[in-house]
């Protein structure tokens, strides 16, 4: 179980950046689908919401890794 848990644990900033990149790619793809489904200002606002969520989550992930390294090391 510990080995399986290790696969889903982000321990370094590099791993966090890789996860953020993957989340950003998915969010922009979802945003493009919103632009197709909802033309005009509605689609643009939903696209902006997708990208904004990635920025918030990315910052929290990097801060969490830094905090964890501070208290463990």
Secondary structure by P-SEA (a helix, b strand, c coil): caaaaaaaccccaaaaaaaaaaaaaaaaaaaaaaaaacccaaaaaaaaaaaaaaaaaaaaaaaaaaaaaaaac
